[in-house]
Amino acid sequence: MTIRKMLTDGLSADPEIEIVGSAANGRIALAKIHQTPPDVVTLDIEMPEMDGLETLRAIRKEHPTLPVIMFSTLTERGAAITLDALSAGATDYFTKPSNTGGVTEGLRIIRDEMAPRIKGLVRGRHVPLGPSTSRPPPAPRATPVVGGPPRSGTMAVRGDVIAIGCSTGGPNALAEVLKTFPDNLPVPVVITQHMPPLFTKLLAQRLDASTPLRVREAAAGDVLEPGLALIAPGDWHMTFRREGASKVVVVLDQKPPENSCRPAVDPMFTSIAGIYGPRTVAAVLTGMGQDGMRGSEVIASAGGFVVAQDEPTSVVWGMPGAVVRAGVANAIVPLSQVARELVSRVLRSAGSPTENRHAHSQ
């Protein structure tokens, strides 16, 4: 069974999903998008005549906000091309089912894992879908806060660590945030981005080459250092332990997934708050689901500071939206202001008065 037929059969089994077209290559796909504008497009990276990347770039010229999910192999080459696709405007990606599981397992993965992501992506977006997506996305506007105003700022001491969690849309969001950090950032950065093995390593390499920070995929025993950003490796939860008076090191484990994710943001946030307490500064960026909400509650209870990306600039306002609805976000800001909000918390002098800033995009 070809991947295209497996996708069609697997997604068609969901009564909420209608397949409006199928194409053997990118040229045919572009024609069908014009004929029957879809809500979501899935693209195989490897296609004849016009591959997935070329097709994606063509789609983005006319449909800048139409959700596009790339379908790639779980290989280093597949991971590299997928990251290229995300940089070129792909909304999300999905790795092809392994050949070892057979057709039955492939259909199960598409039905149980991919179909919910497609539906969540469409429901979670704040821009219209379909033919009207040819117009540019709206400018950032004031974020409607569901669940009350931002939590009062409580950080009266300088933050000693920055923790960031993200998922759908996260790689580009991370690049945007990290590139505006100072190269002499005085604290370590820890990151959990929902990604499989190989992908996290390549993401770290790209961020290391394009941002002022040193960025690498975390390994067990790594020591948290100022100016160093560590990314949780795919399929491993990243937590931390203190060694001696001043050293904090990485601990990796393969405990059960949390929020259907491994790595997950919640265990990272919970662990880092247990070590740094009120000196924890965290951000929850774009992503589907609610991973990071419980960890943010732990950070808030410890007196730390939590920033949530706002809805207009999020690809999907699932994770940051859950934090806002839980009432534990100190600041709700557009992506362009996240770095400034985080850095301002780690550069403040110890013992300075708390800035009770309830930040919104204006």
N, C-alpha and C positions, 0 to 999 in steps of 0.2 A: 504494500500500500504506500503510495506517495505521501509525503508530508502534507501536500495541498489537500488531498482527499481525506487524510486523517483529520486535518483541521476542520474541514467542511463537515464531516460526519460528527466529530466530537462536539463542535460548537452548535450544530443544528439540533443536537439532542436537548439543548436547553430551550424551553419554551419562550424565554424572554429574549432570545437572540435569533435574528433573521439574517441569513446569508443572502446578500443582494447581488453578489457577483463573485466569480472566481477567475483568475487569470494565470496563464502559464509563464508570463514574463512581464517585465515592467511596462513595456509599451502598451500591451493590452490592458494592463491595470489602469494606466492613466486614462485611456479611452473610457473604461467602464466607470471610473470615478466621475467623469463628466456626464455620462449617461444617467447614472443612478447614484447621486451623492450619498455616501455612507456616513454613519456616525463615527466609525472606527475603521482603520485600515490595518491589516496585518501584512507585513512584508518579509519574505524570506531573503536573507542577505545574498544567498547564492541562487541567482536566476540567470537563464540564458538571455542573450541580446542586450538586455538592460538590467544590471544587477540591482540589488536592494538599495545601495547607497545612491546610485544615480537616480533611481526612481524616487527616493526620498527627497533629494534636492529638487527634483522637478515638481513634486507635490507641494513642497514648501513655498515655491514661487507663487503658486496660485491659492494655496490653502494653508496659511501660516499657523493656524490653530487647530487644524483637523488632527485628532489623535492618531498617531502612527505607532504601532507596536512592531518591533523588529524580531524576527525569529532566527536565532543563530545556534551554532554548535557550541558545545561546552569544551572548547579547545582554546589554546592561547591565541591562535589566529582569529577564531570566532570572537573571542573576548575583545581583541584589539579592534576588529571591525565594528563590533557593537559599540564600543566607546567612541569610535569615529562617528557612528550614526547618531549617538546621543548628542555629540557636539554639533552635528549638522541639523539637529532639530527633532530627532525621534523622541516620542513621548515616553516610551517604556520599551522593554525588551523581554523576551522569553526564550529560554534555552530549549532546544529540541529534545523530545524524549529520547532516552538512551535506547539503542538497538537491542540491548540485552533484555529489556522487559517485554519486547514484542508489541504487536498491535494492540492487544487488550490493555496493557499497561499504558501505552501511549494515549489511547482514548480516555482512560481514567484520568491521567494527568491533565489533559486538555479540558475535560468536563469538570473536574474538581478543583483545579488550580488556575487554569488560564481563563475559563469562562467567568468566574467571579471577579478576576482582575479586570477583564474587559468591562463588565457591568459597573464595577466600582469606579473605573476611570471615567466612564460617561456620566455617571451620577455625581461624581465628585468635582467635575469641572464647572467653572463659573462662567464660561463663555459659551455662546450659542454654537451648536453643531450643525453640520449639513451645509447647504449651499451658501449660507450667509458667512461662513468662516473665511471667505476670501478677503474680508476686510481686516485691517490690522487689529490686534488685540486692544482692549480698552486700556486707558492710562490708569495707573494705580489710584484708588479712591479710598475713602475712609472705610475701615473694616467694621462690618457689623459684628458686635461682640455678643455671642450667645452665652448666657450663663453669668452675666454680670461684668463689671469693669475689671481691668487688670488688677492683680494683687498688689498691695502697697509694697514699695521697695523696702527691703529690710537689711540690705547689705551695708553695714557700717565699717567693715574692714575690707582691705583689698582682696580681690579674688586671686586664688593661687592656682587655678586650673580652669581650662575651658573644655567642656564636653559637648559634642554635637551629634545629633541623631537625625537620620533622613532615609528616604526610600525613593519612591517614584519621583523623578525629576532631580534627585539628589546630586548626582555627579556634576551637573552644570551649576547647581546651587552652591555646592562646595567650592567649585572653582571660583565663583563670584565672590564668596565670602573670604576664602583664604588669600586671594590675590591682593586684598586690601589690608591684610594684617601687616604690621611693621616687621621688618626682618630681624629686629632685636626684641621680639615679643618676650616678655620676662617670665612667661608661664608655659607649661606643656599643654598640648591639645590632644584630646582623644576623640575618636570618631567611630561611630557605627553606621554604616551604609548597607542596606539590605542588598547583598550581592553574593553570587556563588564563588567558589574557589577560582583562581586564575584572574577573575575579573577584579577582585580587590587589589591584588598585587599590581596589575597594570594601571588601575586607577591611581594607586599611590605613586607609581613612577611618573605618571603624567602630571599629577599635582605637584610633585617634587620639582619637575622641570618648568612649571609654569607659574609657581607662586613663590613668595619670599621665604617661606618656611622650608625646613627639612621635613619631608613627608615620606613615610615608608609603611609597608604592611607590618603590623605588630607580630612579634615572636614572643613566646613564653620567656619570661625573665628580663625583657626589655625594661630599662629604667626610664621613667618619665623625666624629661629634661626640658628646660626653657627653650622655646623656639622649635621644638620637635613635635610633629603631628604624627600620631600612630593610628592606623586604620585597622579595625577588627578584621581578621582574615575570614574569607568565606567559609561557612559551615562551622565556625567556632565562636562561642560567646567570649567576650573579652571583659574580664573583671580585674581587680587590682588587690595587692596586699602591701602593707608597709613593712619594710625591713630596716631595722635600726631607727634612729631618731629622724632621719631626713629622707631616706630612700623609699620610693614607691615603685613597685615593679608590676609588670603585666602577668596576669594569670589567664590561660586559655583552657576552655573545657567544652565538651560536647554533650552537656546536659540537654534534656529535651527542649525542642524549640519553644519559644515564648511568643505569643501572638502569631503563631505559625511561622516564626522566623528564627533562623540561626545563621549569623549573629542577630541578636536582638538588642534594642536600645535600652529596654527596662533594666536588665541586669547590669549593664554598664553604668547607667545613671545611679542605680541603687548602690553599687559598689563604690563609685567615686564619691558619692555623698557621705558614705560611711567613713571615708578617710579624711576628706577635706571639709565636711560639714558646711558651716556658713560661708566658707571661702570658695564654694563651688559656683561656677558660672556656666550655664548650659543654654543650648539653643536647640529647638526642634524645628527642622525645616520641612519642606514639602514631602509628602509621602502618603500612601494609602493606608487605611486602618487606623489603629490607635496606639501602636507601639511607642513607648516613650511617655505615655500619660502617667502610668503608675510610678515610673522612675522620677518624673517631674514632681509628683506629689511628695516623694521622699526628699528630693532636693529642697522643695518649698518648706517642708516640715523641719528640715535642718537649718533653715535660715538662708539658703542659697538664693541665687538669682536666676530666673528662667525667662528666656526670650522665645517668642513664637513668631514664625514667619506669617505675614498676613495672607488673607485669602486671595486678593487680586494677583499677587505675584507668585502664588503656589501653583504648580502643575496640578496637584490634587491637595485639597485642604483637609485631608483626613487626620494625619498625625498632629500637625499644629492646631487644627480645629478642636481635637479632643482635649488638648492641653488647655486651650482657652475656655472650653465649656466646663472643664473641671475647676476653673477659677484659680489656677496656680501659675498663670503667666504674669510676670511683672511688666512685660512690654510686648506689644504686638506691632511689628514693624514690617515694612516692605523689605524684600531681599537686599536691596541696595543699602539699607541701613543696619543690617544685622551685625556686620563686622564692627561698625562704629559703636554699637550698643555693647557688644562683648568687650571690645578693647577698653572702652571707658570704665568698665567695671574692674579690669585687672591693672589699670594704670593709676587708679585712685590711691591716695596715700592712706596708709593704715590709720584708722581712727578718725577719718574725715567724716563730716556729717553725711548722713544718707541723703542721696538725691532721690526724692520720691517722684520719679518721672513715670507718668503713665503714657507711654509712647504709642502713637497711632500714625498711620500714614495720613497725610492731609491732602 
